[in-house]
Amino acid sequence: MSPAVPDPPGRYGADVLAGDWKVPPRGRSTEVVAERGLVVEDVETGWCGAVVRVEKAGGVHVVHLEDRRGRSRGFPLGPGFLLDGAPVLLVPPRAPASAGATRTASGSSVVAGLRARTARGSRIWVEGRHDAELVEKVWGDDLRVEGVVVEMLDGVDDLAGAVRDFAPGPGRRLGVLVDHLVPGSKETRLVAEARALTRFGPYLTVVGHPYVDVWQSVRPQRLGLDTWPLIPRDVEWKHGVLAHLGWPHADQADVARGWKRILGTVWSYADLEPALLAKVEELIDFVTGDTADR
């Protein structure tokens, strides 16, 4: 008897649905702990670098990758990374036990065991949400100890009117932080109108920084840049910055996500430009001096 001959392959070859046909070309992502020194690549931007730290910002874990030139960028922790060419899902490392920090993000000494103080009548105003989130991240511990509340203005187009409504006075000081306070700007005129309200005299101070937006107060090196880009006047500044970074920039949701990534690169006062540091410290000193008014 002649040996059995195997059946010829089908007209269309092997069954294309056999096995796990949904597997991506590079394979499925595996979980990897984002340990310091681990070198990975961000798939979306191609940025490759070693993990230098992982932090939680605005409810999102952010991993900071430093490239071989010493430049650092922050990325949302999770999927979207390659390790030796294979996809991985980065997870945060287990926090080690520690005796606790001795310094706040602003560089002040931690006041151990002290509960947040009841809010003062005095206030610090900032222009928008991003300003407030940045101030909270770096100075939040200090402000709670001092009982200082930071409030958003949603712009300074009617700063003088807002000051009149607040009516600063004894035990009720008001400090205002304004973006892009440079000669010839719209903000300079609006601030001059508020400062002209002399009846509020020693209970009001308005200061500003030179940056187009508070984003610029973050040191550009934290984003892998040498300097912040120059954006044409006919392009909305934040959208232009996101486009320069190679990040999504189509709508306001992209702007919000971009800011979270930028904020995620801020770990302490050392990540901010001195021009902003000096102004925020000036405001805190001013509004916490209200005890002398009583």
C-alpha positions as CSV (number, residue, x, y, z in Angstrom):
1,M,0.0,0.0,0.0
2,S,1.4,3.4,-0.9
3,P,1.9,5.9,1.8
4,A,-0.9,8.3,2.6
5,V,-0.6,11.6,0.7
6,P,-1.6,14.7,2.8
7,D,-4.5,16.7,1.5
8,P,-3.3,19.6,-0.7
9,P,-3.6,23.1,0.9
10,G,-6.9,24.9,0.3
11,R,-7.3,27.3,-2.6
12,Y,-6.8,30.3,-0.3
13,G,-4.0,28.8,1.8
14,A,-4.0,28.7,5.6
15,D,-7.1,30.0,7.6
16,V,-6.4,33.6,8.2
17,L,-8.7,33.6,11.2
18,A,-6.8,30.8,12.9
19,G,-5.0,31.9,16.1
20,D,-5.1,35.3,17.7
21,W,-5.6,37.4,14.5
22,K,-6.2,40.6,16.5
23,V,-2.6,40.9,17.8
24,P,-1.0,44.2,16.6
25,P,2.0,43.9,14.3
26,R,4.4,44.6,17.2
27,G,2.6,42.4,19.6
28,R,0.5,43.2,22.7
29,S,1.6,45.6,25.3
30,T,3.0,44.2,28.5
31,E,3.1,46.0,31.8
32,V,6.5,47.4,32.9
33,V,7.2,49.4,36.0
34,A,8.6,52.9,35.2
35,E,11.7,52.5,37.2
36,R,14.3,55.2,37.2
37,G,16.8,54.6,34.4
38,L,14.5,52.6,32.2
39,V,14.9,53.7,28.5
40,V,11.7,53.8,26.5
41,E,10.3,55.6,23.4
42,D,7.1,57.5,23.2
43,V,5.3,56.1,20.1
44,E,3.4,59.3,19.2
45,T,6.4,61.7,19.2
46,G,9.3,59.4,18.8
47,W,10.9,60.9,22.0
48,C,13.4,58.4,23.5
49,G,14.8,58.8,26.9
50,A,15.4,57.3,30.4
51,V,12.9,57.6,33.1
52,V,14.0,60.2,35.6
53,R,10.8,60.4,37.8
54,V,7.1,59.7,37.9
55,E,4.6,62.0,39.6
56,K,0.9,62.5,39.8
57,A,-0.5,65.8,38.4
58,G,-4.2,66.6,38.2
59,G,-5.1,63.0,38.9
60,V,-2.9,61.7,36.0
61,H,0.5,60.0,36.5
62,V,3.2,61.6,34.4
63,V,6.5,60.0,33.5
64,H,9.5,62.2,32.7
65,L,12.0,61.0,30.1
66,E,15.4,62.5,29.7
67,D,17.2,62.0,26.4
68,R,20.9,61.7,25.8
69,R,21.3,65.4,25.6
70,G,19.9,66.0,29.0
71,R,16.6,67.3,27.7
72,S,13.4,66.1,29.6
73,R,9.8,65.8,28.6
74,G,6.7,64.6,30.5
75,F,4.2,62.0,29.1
76,P,1.1,60.5,30.5
77,L,1.9,57.2,32.1
78,G,0.3,54.1,30.6
79,P,0.2,52.7,27.0
80,G,2.0,54.2,24.0
81,F,5.6,53.3,24.8
82,L,8.2,51.0,23.2
83,L,10.9,49.1,25.1
84,D,13.5,47.6,22.8
85,G,11.0,47.9,20.0
86,A,8.2,46.1,21.8
87,P,5.0,47.9,23.1
88,V,4.7,48.3,26.8
89,L,2.3,49.8,29.3
90,L,4.2,51.8,31.9
91,V,2.9,51.6,35.5
92,P,4.0,53.7,38.4
93,P,6.6,52.2,40.8
94,R,5.6,51.4,44.3
95,A,6.3,54.4,46.6
96,P,9.1,53.6,49.0
97,A,8.6,54.3,52.7
98,S,10.2,57.6,53.8
99,A,10.5,59.8,56.8
100,G,8.6,62.5,54.9
101,A,9.6,65.6,53.0
102,T,11.2,68.5,54.8
103,R,10.5,71.1,52.1
104,T,7.4,72.1,50.2
105,A,7.5,72.5,46.4
106,S,8.1,76.2,46.9
107,G,11.2,75.5,48.9
108,S,9.7,76.4,52.3
109,S,10.2,74.3,55.4
110,V,7.3,71.8,56.0
111,V,5.3,72.6,59.1
112,A,4.6,69.2,60.5
113,G,1.3,68.4,62.0
114,L,-0.2,71.8,61.3
115,R,-3.8,71.9,60.0
116,A,-4.9,74.2,57.3
117,R,-5.7,77.6,58.6
118,T,-9.2,79.1,58.3
119,A,-9.3,81.3,55.2
120,R,-8.3,85.0,55.6
121,G,-10.4,87.8,54.2
122,S,-7.5,88.6,51.9
123,R,-7.3,87.0,48.4
124,I,-4.9,86.4,45.5
125,W,-6.4,86.7,42.1
126,V,-5.0,85.0,39.0
127,E,-6.2,85.3,35.4
128,G,-7.4,81.7,34.7
129,R,-7.4,78.1,35.6
130,H,-3.9,77.3,34.4
131,D,-2.5,80.1,36.5
132,A,-4.4,78.8,39.5
133,E,-3.3,75.2,39.0
134,L,0.3,76.1,38.7
135,V,0.2,78.3,41.8
136,E,-1.6,75.5,43.7
137,K,1.0,72.9,42.7
138,V,4.0,74.9,43.8
139,W,2.7,77.1,46.6
140,G,-0.4,75.1,47.7
141,D,1.1,73.9,51.0
142,D,2.3,77.3,51.9
143,L,-1.1,78.9,51.1
144,R,-3.0,76.4,53.2
145,V,-0.8,77.1,56.2
146,E,-1.3,80.8,55.7
147,G,-5.1,80.5,55.0
148,V,-4.8,82.3,51.6
149,V,-7.4,81.5,48.9
150,V,-6.5,81.8,45.2
151,E,-9.3,82.8,42.9
152,M,-9.6,82.9,39.1
153,L,-10.6,86.1,37.3
154,D,-11.3,84.6,33.9
155,G,-9.3,87.5,32.4
156,V,-8.6,91.1,33.4
157,D,-10.8,93.0,30.9
158,D,-12.7,94.5,33.8
159,L,-10.1,94.4,36.5
160,A,-11.0,97.8,37.9
161,G,-14.6,96.9,38.2
162,A,-13.7,93.6,40.0
163,V,-11.5,95.5,42.4
164,R,-14.3,97.9,43.2
165,D,-16.7,95.0,43.9
166,F,-14.2,93.3,46.2
167,A,-13.4,96.6,48.0
168,P,-10.1,95.9,49.6
169,G,-9.6,97.2,53.1
170,P,-8.2,96.4,56.6
171,G,-8.0,92.6,57.0
172,R,-9.1,92.2,53.4
173,R,-6.1,92.7,51.2
174,L,-6.1,91.9,47.5
175,G,-3.1,90.8,45.4
176,V,-3.5,90.3,41.6
177,L,-1.2,88.4,39.3
178,V,-1.5,89.4,35.6
179,D,0.0,87.8,32.5
180,H,2.0,89.7,29.9
181,L,2.4,92.8,31.9
182,V,4.9,94.6,29.6
183,P,5.0,98.2,28.2
184,G,2.4,98.8,25.5
185,S,0.3,95.7,26.2
186,K,-3.4,95.8,26.8
187,E,-2.8,94.4,30.2
188,T,-0.6,97.4,31.2
189,R,-3.5,99.8,30.5
190,L,-6.0,97.7,32.4
191,V,-3.7,97.4,35.4
192,A,-3.1,101.2,35.4
193,E,-6.9,101.7,35.7
194,A,-7.0,99.4,38.7
195,R,-4.1,101.0,40.4
196,A,-5.7,104.4,39.9
197,L,-8.3,103.4,42.5
198,T,-6.3,105.2,45.2
199,R,-9.0,104.9,47.9
200,F,-7.9,101.2,48.2
201,G,-4.3,102.4,48.6
202,P,-2.3,100.1,50.9
203,Y,-4.7,97.2,50.6
204,L,-4.3,96.5,46.9
205,T,-1.3,95.4,44.8
206,V,-1.2,94.3,41.2
207,V,1.9,92.6,39.8
208,G,2.6,90.9,36.6
209,H,5.1,88.7,34.7
210,P,6.3,89.2,31.2
211,Y,5.1,85.9,29.7
212,V,2.4,85.8,27.0
213,D,0.8,83.0,29.1
214,V,1.7,81.3,32.4
215,W,2.8,78.3,30.3
216,Q,5.9,80.3,29.4
217,S,6.9,80.5,33.1
218,V,7.7,76.8,33.0
219,R,11.4,76.4,32.1
220,P,11.5,75.3,28.4
221,Q,14.1,72.7,29.1
222,R,11.5,70.7,31.0
223,L,9.8,70.1,27.7
224,G,13.0,69.4,25.8
225,L,13.2,72.9,24.3
226,D,16.0,75.4,24.4
227,T,13.5,78.3,24.4
228,W,9.8,78.7,24.0
229,P,8.9,79.1,20.3
230,L,8.0,82.4,18.7
231,I,4.4,82.0,17.5
232,P,3.1,84.2,14.6
233,R,0.5,86.8,15.6
234,D,-2.2,85.3,13.4
235,V,-1.9,81.9,15.2
236,E,-3.5,81.4,18.6
237,W,-0.5,81.1,20.9
238,K,-1.3,77.9,22.8
239,H,-2.3,76.1,19.6
240,G,0.9,77.2,18.0
241,V,3.0,76.0,21.0
242,L,1.3,72.6,20.9
243,A,1.9,72.3,17.2
244,H,5.6,73.2,17.7
245,L,5.8,70.4,20.3
246,G,4.2,67.9,17.9
247,W,1.2,67.5,20.2
248,P,-2.5,67.5,19.3
249,H,-3.8,71.0,19.0
250,A,-7.1,71.0,17.1
251,D,-9.5,72.2,19.8
252,Q,-9.8,73.3,23.5
253,A,-9.7,69.7,24.7
254,D,-6.3,69.3,23.1
255,V,-5.2,72.6,24.8
256,A,-6.4,71.2,28.2
257,R,-4.5,68.0,27.7
258,G,-1.4,69.8,26.5
259,W,-1.5,71.9,29.7
260,K,-1.7,68.8,31.9
261,R,1.4,67.5,30.2
262,I,3.2,70.8,30.7
263,L,2.1,71.0,34.3
264,G,3.3,67.4,34.8
265,T,6.8,68.6,34.2
266,V,6.7,71.0,37.1
267,W,8.0,69.3,40.3
268,S,9.0,72.4,42.3
269,Y,10.0,76.1,42.1
270,A,13.2,75.0,40.3
271,D,11.1,74.1,37.3
272,L,9.8,77.7,37.0
273,E,11.3,80.9,35.7
274,P,12.5,83.4,38.4
275,A,10.3,86.2,37.0
276,L,7.2,84.3,38.1
277,L,8.7,83.1,41.4
278,A,9.4,86.6,42.5
279,K,5.9,87.9,41.7
280,V,4.0,85.1,43.4
281,E,6.2,85.3,46.6
282,E,5.6,89.1,46.6
283,L,1.8,88.5,46.5
284,I,1.9,86.0,49.3
285,D,4.0,88.3,51.5
286,F,1.5,91.2,50.7
287,V,-1.7,89.4,51.5
288,T,-0.3,87.6,54.6
289,G,0.7,91.0,56.0
290,D,-2.9,91.8,56.7
291,T,-2.5,91.2,60.4
292,A,-1.0,94.6,60.6
293,D,-4.3,96.1,59.4
294,R,-6.3,94.9,62.4
